[in-house]
C-alpha cells in the first residue's frame, strides 16, 4: 500500500506503543479515542500494535479521521490517524 501524501511523520504529535496494554488483556480503544480527540487539524497520532487494529480504525474513520497502516519490523504494525 502506498504511503498517503498526508503522512508527514514530522507531524506525529503522539506515539503510543499499545503492546504492554494489549499483553495485560486490556484494550486501548478508549485511550486512543481520547488522545486522538486532542489532535489539531493536520496532527498525526501513531499507535504501535502486533496486529492491524481494525475496530479502532473503523471507529476513528467513522469520526472523520484518515488512517494508514504500515507493517513494521518484528511483526509490528504502525497505524497513523490524522484529524
DOKOLBA-871576 format. One record per atom (N, C-alpha, C): residue number from 1; residue in three letters; atom name; x, y negated, z negated. Coordinates in steps of 0.02 Angstrom, whole numbers, always signed. Each point is the difference from the previous one (the first is absolute). Layout:
   num   residu   atome       c1       c2       c3
   NUM      ALA      CA        X        Y        Z
...
This chain:
   num   residu   atome       c1       c2       c3
     1      UNK       N      +42      +59       +0
     1      UNK      CA      -42      -59       +0
     1      UNK       C      +45      -62       +0
     2      UNK       N      -17      -47      +41
     2      UNK      CA      +39      -62       +4
     2      UNK       C      -12      -44      -60
     3      UNK       N      +52      -35      -20
     3      UNK      CA       -6      -48      -54
     3      UNK       C      -39      -61      +24
     4      UNK       N      -53      -20      -37
     4      UNK      CA      -40      -57      +23
     4      UNK       C      +41      -65       -6
     5      UNK       N      -18      -48      +41
     5      UNK      CA      +37      -64       +1
     5      UNK       C       -7      -37      -66
     6      UNK       N      -53      +11      -39
     6      UNK      CA       -9      -35      -63
     6      UNK       C      +46      +26      -55
     7      UNK       N      +29      +59       +9
     7      UNK      CA      +40      +30      -53
     7      UNK       C      +71      -28       -2
     8      UNK       N       +5      -56      -35
     8      UNK      CA      +64      -33      -11
     8      UNK       C      +20      +16      -72
     9      UNK       N      +48      +45       -8
     9      UNK      CA      +16      +25      -67
     9      UNK       C      +28      -54      -46
    10      UNK       N      +18      -57      +26
    10      UNK      CA      +21      -55      -43
    10      UNK       C      -61      -31      -35
    11      UNK       N      -61      +17      +23
    11      UNK      CA      -61      -28      -30
    11      UNK       C      -31      +48      -51
    12      UNK       N      +36      +54      -17
    12      UNK      CA      -25      +46      -51
    12      UNK       C       +2      -36      -67
    13      UNK       N      -57       -8      -31
    13      UNK      CA       -7      -35      -64
    13      UNK       C       +6      +50      -58
    14      UNK       N      -29      +60       +9
    14      UNK      CA       -1      +50      -53
    14      UNK       C      +18      +68      +31
    15      UNK       N      +46      +35      -33
    15      UNK      CA      +15      +70      +18
    15      UNK       C      -16      +42      -61
    16      UNK       N      -39      +52      +10
    16      UNK      CA      -22      +43      -55
    16      UNK       C      +15      +73      +18
    17      UNK       N      +42      +32      -40
    17      UNK      CA      +15      +71       +8
    17      UNK       C      -51      +38      -42
    18      UNK       N      -48      +31      +32
    18      UNK      CA      -55      +34      -35
    18      UNK       C      +16      +71      -21
    19      UNK       N      +59      +25      +17
    19      UNK      CA      +16      +70      -15
    19      UNK       C       -5      +17      -75
    20      UNK       N      +26      -41      -46
    20      UNK      CA       -7      +19      -71
    20      UNK       C      -72       +3      -23
    21      UNK       N      -42      -46      +22
    21      UNK      CA      -70       +0      -20
    21      UNK       C      -35      +62      +29
    22      UNK       N      +13      +15      +64
    22      UNK      CA      -30      +58      +31
    22      UNK       C      +23      +65      -34
    23      UNK       N      +64       +3      -18
    23      UNK      CA      +27      +60      -33
    23      UNK       C      -33      +11      -69
    24      UNK       N      -22      -54      -32
    24      UNK      CA      -33       +7      -66
    24      UNK       C      -74      +18       +7
    25      UNK       N      -25       +5      +61
    25      UNK      CA      -69      +18      +11
    25      UNK       C      -47      -59       +6
    26      UNK       N      +27      -60       -5
    26      UNK      CA      -41      -61       +6
    26      UNK       C       -5      -19      +74
    27      UNK       N      -48      -44      +14
    27      UNK      CA       -8      -25      +68
    27      UNK       C      +12      -75       -1
    28      UNK       N      +42      -26      +44
    28      UNK      CA      +18      -71       -2
    28      UNK       C      -48      -47      +36
    29      UNK       N      -57      +24      +23
    29      UNK      CA      -44      -41      +41
    29      UNK       C      -19      -66      -32
    30      UNK       N      -22       +2      -63
    30      UNK      CA      -22      -62      -33
    30      UNK       C      +56      -51       -4
    31      UNK       N      +60      +23      -19
    31      UNK      CA      +57      -45       -4
    31      UNK       C      +16      -31      +68
    32      UNK       N       +0      +41      +52
    32      UNK      CA      +16      -24      +67
    32      UNK       C      -53      -50      +23
    33      UNK       N      -64      +15      -13
    33      UNK      CA      -54      -46      +19
    33      UNK       C      +10      -68      -34
    34      UNK       N      +16       +0      -65
    34      UNK      CA      +10      -62      -37
    34      UNK       C      +60      -39      +26
    35      UNK       N      +55      +36      +12
    35      UNK      CA      +61      -34      +24
    35      UNK       C       -9      -27      +71
    36      UNK       N      -35      +38      +42
    36      UNK      CA      -13      -25      +69
    36      UNK       C      -45      -61       -2
    37      UNK       N      -47       -2      -47
    37      UNK      CA      -44      -58       -6
    37      UNK       C      +38      -64      -16
    38      UNK       N      +60       +8      -29
    38      UNK      CA      +40      -59      -18
    38      UNK       C      +41      -27      +58
    39      UNK       N       +2      +36      +56
    39      UNK      CA      +40      -21      +57
    39      UNK       C      -30      -62      +33
    40      UNK       N      +45      -43      +24
    40      UNK      CA      -21      -57      +40
    40      UNK       C       +0      +22      +73
    41      UNK       N      -36      -35      +44
    41      UNK      CA       +0      +18      +71
    41      UNK       C      +72       +6      +27
    42      UNK       N      +13      +55      +35
    42      UNK      CA      +66      +11      +29
    42      UNK       C      +47      +40      -44
    43      UNK       N      -15       +3      -65
    43      UNK      CA      +44      +38      -45
    43      UNK       C      -15      +75       +7
    44      UNK       N      +50      +41      -14
    44      UNK      CA       -4      +72      +11
    44      UNK       C      +12      +37      -65
    45      UNK       N      -39      +54       -8
    45      UNK      CA       +6      +45      -57
    45      UNK       C      +27      +66      +26
    46      UNK       N      +49      +29      -34
    46      UNK      CA      +29      +64      +21
    46      UNK       C      -11      +50      -57
    47      UNK       N      -26      +59      +18
    47      UNK      CA       -7      +54      -49
    47      UNK       C      +38      +61      +27
    48      UNK       N      +36      +33      -45
    48      UNK      CA      +40      +58      +18
    48      UNK       C      -34      +61      -31
    49      UNK       N      -15      +49      +41
    49      UNK      CA      -35      +61      -22
    49      UNK       C      +28      +61      +34
    50      UNK       N      -14      +61      -27
    50      UNK      CA      +23      +61      +33
    50      UNK       C      -47      +24      +55
    51      UNK       N      -52      -39      +16
    51      UNK      CA      -48      +16      +52
    51      UNK       C      -34      -64      +23
    52      UNK       N      -29       -2      +59
    52      UNK      CA      -36      -60      +21
    52      UNK       C      -63       -9      -45
    53      UNK       N       -8      -56      -33
    53      UNK      CA      -56      -10      -46
    53      UNK       C      -65      -19      +36
    54      UNK       N      -30      +48      +33
    54      UNK      CA      -57      -14      +44
    54      UNK       C      -60      -32      -35
    55      UNK       N      -22      +23      -59
    55      UNK      CA      -57      -34      -31
    55      UNK       C      +16      -74      -15
    56      UNK       N      +60      -14      -21
    56      UNK      CA      +21      -68      -15
    56      UNK       C       +0      -42      +65
    57      UNK       N      +26      +29      +53
    57      UNK      CA       +1      -34      +65
    57      UNK       C      -71      -17      +22
    58      UNK       N      -46      +48       -8
    58      UNK      CA      -69      -11      +21
    58      UNK       C      -33      -56      -40
    59      UNK       N      +11       +0      -67
    59      UNK      CA      -31      -51      -42
    59      UNK       C      +27      -70      +16
    60      UNK       N      +66       -5       +7
    60      UNK      CA      +30      -66      +12
    60      UNK       C      -15      -24      +71
    61      UNK       N       -5      +45      +48
    61      UNK      CA      -19      -19      +68
    61      UNK       C      -71      -27       +0
    62      UNK       N      -44      +31      -39
    62      UNK      CA      -70      -24       -5
    62      UNK       C       -2      -70      -31
    63      UNK       N      +50      -18      -40
    63      UNK      CA       +3      -66      -30
    63      UNK       C      +36      -51      +44
    64      UNK       N      +20      +22      +60
    64      UNK      CA      +30      -47      +48
    64      UNK       C      +76       +0       +3
    65      UNK       N      +32      +47      -34
    65      UNK      CA      +73       +4       +2
    65      UNK       C      +23      +40      +61
    66      UNK       N      +55      -23      +30
    66      UNK      CA      +32      +39      +52
    66      UNK       C      +46      +49      -35
    67      UNK       N      +15      +56      +34
    67      UNK      CA      +45      +49      -31
    67      UNK       C      +44      +33      +52
    68      UNK       N      +54      +27      -25
    68      UNK      CA      +47      +38      +42
    68      UNK       C      +35      +50      -45
    69      UNK       N       +6      +63      +23
    69      UNK      CA      +34      +52      -38
    69      UNK       C      +63      +21      +38
    70      UNK       N      +56       +2      -36
    70      UNK      CA      +63      +24      +30
    70      UNK       C      +26      +59      -41
    71      UNK       N      +17      +55      +34
    71      UNK      CA      +33      +53      -37
    71      UNK       C      +71      -22      -18
    72      UNK       N      +19      +13      -61
    72      UNK      CA      +68      -17      -22
    72      UNK       C      +40      +64      -10
    73      UNK       N      +58       -6      -27
    73      UNK      CA      +40      +59      -13
    73      UNK       C      -26      +39      -60
    74      UNK       N      +22      +61       -6
    74      UNK      CA      -17      +43      -57
    74      UNK       C      -75      +12       -8
    75      UNK       N      -37       +1      +55
    75      UNK      CA      -71      +14       -2
    75      UNK       C      -43      -56      -29
    76      UNK       N      +27      -60       -3
    76      UNK      CA      -38      -56      -27
    76      UNK       C      -35      -39      +56
    77      UNK       N      -51      -37      -20
    77      UNK      CA      -36      -43      +46
    77      UNK       C       -1      -70      -29
    78      UNK       N      +12      -49      +43
    78      UNK      CA       -4      -70      -18
    78      UNK       C      -62      -28      +35
    79      UNK       N      -47      -23      -39
    79      UNK      CA      -62      -28      +28
    79      UNK       C       -1      -74      -15
    80      UNK       N      -14      -39      +51
    80      UNK      CA       +0      -73       -6
    80      UNK       C      -70      -26      +11
    81      UNK       N      -20      -47      -43
    81      UNK      CA      -64      -34       +7
    81      UNK       C      +12      -74       +5
    82      UNK       N      -36      -32      +46
    82      UNK      CA       +6      -73       +7
    82      UNK       C      -70      -30       -3
    83      UNK       N       -4      -54      -39
    83      UNK      CA      -64      -36       -6
    83      UNK       C      -12      -37      +64
